[in-house]
Amino acid sequence: MDIQDYISSGKLELFVLGDLNETEQQEVLAMAKKYPEIEQEITAIEEAMLAIDEVSGISPSSGIKNKIFETLEAENKKHSATDIPDKPLQKEVRLGKEVPLANPWKTFAVAASVVALVSVFVAIYYANQYSDAEERLAISLQQNGVLAEEIQANQVKLKSLDTGMEKFITGNFDKIPMKGEGFPMQEDALVDVFWDKESKEVLISVNQLAALDEENDYQLWAIGEDGPIGIGLVNPGKRIDLQTMNIASGAQAFAITIEPKGGSESPTLEKLVVLGEVS
């Protein structure tokens, strides 16, 4: 593992600031225990943070102070347990030579570097947050647009259903059930025709009709003394709506056949789907 890459990743600064989750904090502590360079870098960052606060005149935040003091306390305990010298250390003083003072600009340089690095990471973090929020807003607007279209489509369906139900309630309709039993096209087909003999209005309700390809349509026929008369095309997908057909008079039976797109002048008996007689 490249220690320098890990140090320059910015994770140590976030660790000192307390912005890492518990798992990431444990990772940093483990790395510091394993690599002395990382432990030294954490100490340098902590000291730089304190130096910045002292220079700016702002008291260090409780989170930073606690984090730093906990780290220093742990370090002191470790050294006190393992590094007790057998003899007191003697400090050698050489006369005639001046001891150079520590360069104060080094602390400021380190502090400035840390502040710049932290600022970069903060800027990147908020930029990502803004980008995520903008993306979520776009998705939300798109979903709202789809929802609005669905609501509008449902309103049209309900309006059509209300119109059919209004006709059904106010009229005097007889129900003529039509089934596909006995016909090879669709033996499970079920369709109900509602016919008002007085107003001659015809409504149809689809219970079961198979979907057709784009080249064919279902066509409803009113069969009377003059033979079958086409009174409209049936939409197999509208199973909730009462579909309004053309008027029919003197019908003795109703039937549905499969015809070419747009319907035919006369029914194709080989493609008879359902048939129902008027009682």
C-alpha positions in Angstrom: 0.0 0.0 0.0 1.3 3.5 -0.9 1.3 5.4 2.4 1.8 8.8 0.7 -1.3 8.2 -1.4 -3.3 7.4 1.7 -2.0 10.5 3.5 -2.8 12.7 0.5 -6.3 11.3 0.1 -7.8 13.8 2.6 -9.2 11.1 4.9 -6.9 12.1 7.7 -8.2 15.6 7.7 -11.8 14.4 7.8 -10.8 12.1 10.6 -9.5 15.0 12.7 -12.6 17.0 11.9 -14.9 14.1 13.0 -16.6 13.8 9.6 -16.0 10.1 9.1 -18.4 7.3 10.1 -17.4 4.7 12.7 -16.1 2.2 10.2 -13.9 4.8 8.5 -12.6 6.0 11.9 -11.6 2.5 12.9 -9.8 2.1 9.6 -7.8 5.3 10.2 -6.9 4.3 13.8 -5.8 0.9 12.5 -3.7 2.4 9.8 -2.1 4.9 12.3 -1.3 2.0 14.6 0.3 0.1 11.8 2.2 2.9 10.0 4.0 5.6 12.1 4.0 8.0 9.2 0.2 8.1 9.3 0.2 8.6 13.1 2.7 11.5 12.7 0.5 13.1 10.0 -2.6 12.9 12.2 -0.6 14.6 15.0 0.6 17.3 12.6 -3.0 18.0 11.4 -4.3 18.2 15.0 -1.5 20.7 15.9 -2.2 22.7 12.8 -5.9 22.9 13.6 -5.1 24.2 17.1 -2.7 26.7 15.6 -5.3 28.0 13.3 -7.8 28.5 16.1 -5.2 30.2 18.3 -4.1 32.6 15.4 -7.7 33.4 14.4 -8.7 34.0 18.0 -11.6 31.6 17.8 -11.9 28.9 20.4 -11.6 25.4 19.0 -14.8 23.6 18.6 -15.7 21.0 21.3 -15.7 18.2 18.7 -12.1 19.0 17.5 -10.8 19.6 21.0 -12.2 16.3 22.3 -10.9 14.4 19.3 -7.4 15.9 19.7 -7.3 15.4 23.5 -8.6 11.8 23.2 -5.8 11.1 20.7 -3.1 12.8 22.8 -4.3 11.0 25.9 -4.1 7.7 24.1 -0.6 8.5 22.8 0.5 9.5 26.3 -0.7 6.3 27.9 1.0 4.3 25.2 4.3 6.0 25.6 4.1 6.0 29.4 3.5 2.2 29.4 6.3 1.3 27.0 8.9 4.0 26.9 9.9 4.5 30.6 13.6 5.3 30.6 15.9 3.5 33.0 17.8 6.7 33.8 16.8 10.3 33.7 17.7 12.0 30.5 20.4 14.7 30.8 20.1 17.7 28.5 23.4 18.7 27.0 23.9 22.5 26.7 26.6 23.8 24.6 27.8 27.3 25.4 28.8 29.7 22.8 26.2 28.6 20.3 22.8 30.1 19.9 19.9 27.7 19.7 17.9 28.6 16.6 14.3 29.4 17.3 11.6 27.4 15.6 10.4 28.9 12.4 6.8 30.3 13.1 6.0 30.3 9.4 6.2 26.5 9.2 3.2 26.2 11.5 1.3 28.7 9.4 2.3 27.0 6.2 1.0 23.7 7.4 -2.1 25.2 8.8 -2.8 27.0 5.5 -2.2 23.8 3.5 -4.7 21.9 5.8 -7.3 24.7 5.4 -6.9 24.7 1.7 -7.2 20.9 1.5 -10.3 20.9 3.7 -11.9 23.7 1.7 -11.4 21.7 -1.5 -13.0 18.6 0.0 -15.9 20.7 1.4 -16.5 22.3 -2.0 -16.4 18.9 -3.7 -18.8 17.5 -1.1 -21.4 20.3 -1.6 -21.0 20.2 -5.3 -21.9 16.5 -5.3 -24.8 17.2 -3.0 -26.1 19.9 -5.3 -25.7 17.6 -8.4 -27.6 14.8 -6.6 -30.4 17.1 -5.6 -30.6 18.5 -9.1 -30.8 15.0 -10.5 -33.5 14.0 -8.0 -35.5 17.1 -8.9 -35.3 16.3 -12.6 -36.5 12.7 -11.9 -39.3 14.0 -9.7 -40.5 16.4 -12.4 -40.4 13.6 -15.0 -42.4 11.3 -12.7 -44.9 14.1 -12.0 -45.3 14.6 -15.8 -46.0 11.0 -16.3 -48.4 11.0 -13.4 -50.2 14.0 -14.8 -50.6 12.3 -18.2 -52.0 9.2 -16.5 -54.4 11.2 -14.5 -55.6 13.0 -17.7 -56.0 9.7 -19.5 -58.0 8.3 -16.5 -60.2 11.4 -16.5 -61.0 10.8 -20.2 -61.8 7.1 -19.4 -64.0 8.1 -16.5 -65.8 10.7 -18.6 -66.5 8.0 -21.3 -67.6 5.6 -18.6 -69.9 8.2 -17.1 -71.5 8.8 -20.5 -72.1 5.1 -21.1 -73.5 4.6 -17.5 -75.7 7.6 -17.9 -77.2 6.2 -21.1 -77.6 2.8 -19.4 -79.3 4.1 -16.3 -81.7 6.4 -18.1 -82.6 3.9 -20.9 -84.5 0.7 -21.0 -81.9 -1.8 -22.0 -82.2 -5.5 -22.4 -79.1 -7.6 -21.9 -78.1 -10.0 -24.6 -75.2 -12.2 -23.5 -72.9 -13.5 -26.3 -70.5 -16.4 -25.9 -67.9 -18.1 -28.0 -68.9 -21.6 -27.0 -69.2 -23.8 -30.1 -67.1 -21.5 -32.3 -63.5 -22.5 -33.1 -62.2 -18.9 -33.1 -62.4 -18.1 -29.4 -64.4 -20.5 -27.2 -63.7 -18.5 -24.1 -64.9 -15.2 -25.5 -67.6 -13.4 -23.5 -69.4 -10.1 -24.5 -72.6 -8.5 -23.4 -74.8 -6.4 -25.6 -77.3 -3.9 -24.1 -80.1 -2.9 -26.5 -82.9 -0.4 -25.9 -85.6 -1.4 -28.3 -87.4 1.9 -28.0 -84.5 4.3 -28.5 -82.6 1.7 -30.6 -79.4 2.5 -28.8 -76.8 -0.3 -28.4 -74.1 -0.5 -25.8 -71.5 -3.3 -25.5 -69.4 -4.5 -22.6 -66.3 -6.7 -23.3 -65.6 -9.4 -20.7 -63.2 -11.5 -22.7 -61.8 -11.0 -26.2 -58.3 -11.8 -27.4 -56.2 -9.0 -28.7 -55.8 -8.7 -32.5 -53.0 -7.6 -34.8 -53.0 -4.2 -36.4 -54.5 -5.6 -39.6 -57.8 -6.8 -38.1 -60.8 -5.5 -36.1 -63.7 -6.9 -34.2 -67.0 -5.8 -35.8 -70.5 -6.0 -34.2 -73.5 -7.1 -36.3 -77.2 -6.6 -35.7 -79.0 -9.5 -37.4 -82.6 -8.9 -38.5 -85.0 -9.8 -41.3 -82.8 -7.9 -43.8 -79.7 -9.8 -42.7 -76.6 -8.7 -40.8 -75.9 -5.0 -40.5 -72.6 -3.7 -39.2 -73.2 -1.3 -36.3 -69.6 -0.6 -35.1 -66.1 -1.8 -34.3 -65.4 -3.2 -30.9 -62.3 -2.4 -28.9 -61.2 -5.5 -27.0 -59.0 -3.5 -24.6 -61.9 -1.5 -23.1 -63.2 -4.0 -20.5 -64.5 -1.4 -18.1 -66.2 1.0 -20.5 -69.6 0.6 -22.0 -68.8 1.1 -25.7 -71.5 2.9 -27.7 -72.4 1.3 -31.0 -74.7 2.6 -33.8 -78.4 2.2 -33.4 -80.2 -1.0 -34.4 -83.8 -1.8 -35.1 -85.7 -5.1 -35.4 -82.6 -7.1 -34.3 -83.2 -10.8 -33.7 -79.6 -11.5 -32.7 -76.2 -9.9 -32.4 -72.8 -11.3 -33.5 -69.1 -10.3 -33.6 -66.7 -11.4 -36.3 -63.1 -10.6 -37.1 -62.8 -8.4 -40.2 -60.0 -6.5 -42.0 -59.0 -3.2 -40.5 -61.9 -0.7 -40.6 -64.6 -3.3 -40.9 -66.5 -4.9 -43.8 -69.8 -4.5 -45.6 -70.8 -8.1 -44.8 -69.5 -10.5 -42.1 -66.9 -13.1 -42.6 -68.8 -16.1 -41.2 -65.6 -18.2 -41.0 -64.3 -15.8 -38.4 -67.4 -15.7 -36.2 -66.4 -15.1 -32.6 -69.6 -14.8 -30.5 -73.3 -14.9 -31.1 -76.3 -14.0 -28.9 -80.0 -14.2 -29.7 -82.6 -11.6 -28.5 -85.1 -13.2 -26.2 
